[in-house]
Amino acid sequence: MMCRPHALYTVEKATEQELNMPTVDLTLDTFEDTVKDNDTVLVDFWAAWCGPCRSFAPTYAAASEENPDIIFAKVDTEEQQQLAEAFGIRSIPTLMVFRDEVLLYSQPGALPRPALDDLISQVRDLDMDDVRRQIAEHENEHEGEQAAEA
């Protein structure tokens, strides 16, 4: 893994060659559009000085090559401190998974390949209509609790 950040790509302006890259780097400017414009996005928050991040990088890159329908993105926490702060990143590597703009997973730690493959399978198998229904129910319950406290 390189100690310098990779070239920055925005998914909407990327060439076909760039889209075939195993991972794309995200910035504060490209993060929201990348999540909004793609069905499934995995995001690895990392830093060049982080040993576990460097150990996880080949696993992440290999998974990205085997799942071309999923965007595998990386956020260099040294270069993108504001973005890391916005997501409350306190430990790296941290992996996040978005599907249909919904954050489904956010955990620190380098996953072994079988665990990453299992996570990807679980994300693929989710019924997102059911997920959105559960989110709405939770939000309604939370609003009810706040109204009762007032």
Beta strands, then each sheet from edge to edge (+ up, - down):
strand 1: 24-25
strand 2: 40-46
strand 3: 71-76
strand 4: 94-99
strand 5: 102-108
sheet 1: 1+ 3+ 2+ 4- 5+
end
